[in-house]
């Protein structure tokens, strides 16, 4: 399902008379079945864009469309996976995954069958009766992904879903998410601060400028799947994205510390680029 934003602006009230301009003239199109990541400095409006597409908020001006229909609120054609899984702690895994299906008046038998298919897709079929506190953070996120998938949305919106996970778990989930995307053909918008994560997962990475956020540059990732983070295509792109991102970071730091501030480029380049992307 295609997603399109046309001349979208978003401001939030700031005090009694002022406002904070977060998004500026966003023109964005995501094709049906495309996997796109949004990358940029903190506060540039990445999550705001996701919330507008989800129908959790509305633009100050401009229009948001999903499959050529104007977004006027939340819908079952769009499902969000947040950074924290948001599982109900008093429900077991099966009950968490079937919750939305039962709200849609699906029979319990059919809902449980569909939920088990979703759990097997994320390799958690043996944990259907476990409770969230009995699962690791990565397993909880896999339950959240299964819960989203069983709703059969056309668009999957993912807001830094792996940010709180350790590196090993994150790499496993990267592989699983790629397999799910290839199997289901869902349209995915993925928000992240991690450059290598964006390049490993996506067909296209959109880099946003500092607030008020705008789409600064688009990078198409033409690396073979399954993706290897050490692939020369990804490594080269990572260098190019980092160069553009450093410019935006310097704007953020100058805004906070004044025009005399200069980004210590040598210190930045001595660090691991993934680490840098994780903490923007």
QUICORGI-V260083 format. One record per backbone hydrogen bond with DSSP energy under -0.5 kcal/mol. NH is the residue of the N-H (numbers start at 1). CO is the residue of the C=O. If there is no record, write none. Layout:
# QUICORGI-V260083
<<NH	CO> <NH	CO>>
This chain:
# QUICORGI-V260083
<<3	30> <4	65> <5	28> <6	63> <7	5> <8	26> <9	61> <10	23> <12	20> <14	18> <18	14> <20	12> <21	19> <22	10> <22	20> <23	10> <24	213> <26	8> <27	25> <28	5> <28	26> <30	3> <31	29> <34	31> <36	34> <36	188> <37	204> <38	190> <39	206> <41	208> <42	280> <44	41> <49	45> <50	46> <51	47> <52	48> <53	49> <54	50> <55	51> <56	51> <57	51> <60	9> <61	9> <63	6> <65	4> <66	69> <67	2> <69	66> <71	64> <72	70> <74	55> <78	75> <79	155> <81	157> <82	80> <89	87> <91	88> <93	130> <94	128> <96	92> <97	93> <98	94> <99	95> <102	98> <103	99> <104	100> <105	102> <106	101> <111	107> <112	108> <113	109> <114	110> <115	111> <116	112> <117	113> <118	114> <119	115> <120	116> <121	117> <122	118> <123	120> <124	119> <127	124> <128	125> <130	127> <132	91> <134	131> <135	132> <140	136> <141	137> <142	138> <143	139> <144	140> <145	141> <146	142> <147	143> <148	144> <149	145> <150	146> <151	147> <151	148> <152	149> <153	148> <154	77> <155	77> <156	187> <157	79> <157	155> <158	156> <158	189> <159	81> <159	157> <160	158> <160	191> <163	160> <165	162> <170	166> <171	167> <172	168> <173	169> <174	170> <175	171> <176	172> <177	173> <178	174> <179	175> <180	176> <181	177> <182	178> <183	179> <184	180> <185	181> <187	154> <188	34> <188	186> <189	156> <190	36> <190	188> <191	158> <192	38> <195	193> <198	194> <199	195> <200	196> <201	197> <202	198> <203	35> <204	35> <205	219> <206	37> <207	205> <207	217> <208	39> <208	206> <209	214> <213	22> <216	207> <216	214> <217	207> <219	205> <221	203> <222	220> <223	221> <231	228> <235	231> <236	232> <237	233> <238	234> <239	235> <240	236> <241	237> <242	238> <243	239> <244	240> <245	241> <246	242> <247	243> <248	244> <249	245> <250	246> <251	247> <252	248> <253	249> <254	250> <255	251> <256	252> <257	253> <258	254> <261	258> <265	263> <268	264> <269	265> <270	266> <271	267> <271	268> <276	272> <277	273> <278	274> <279	275> <279	276> <280	277>>
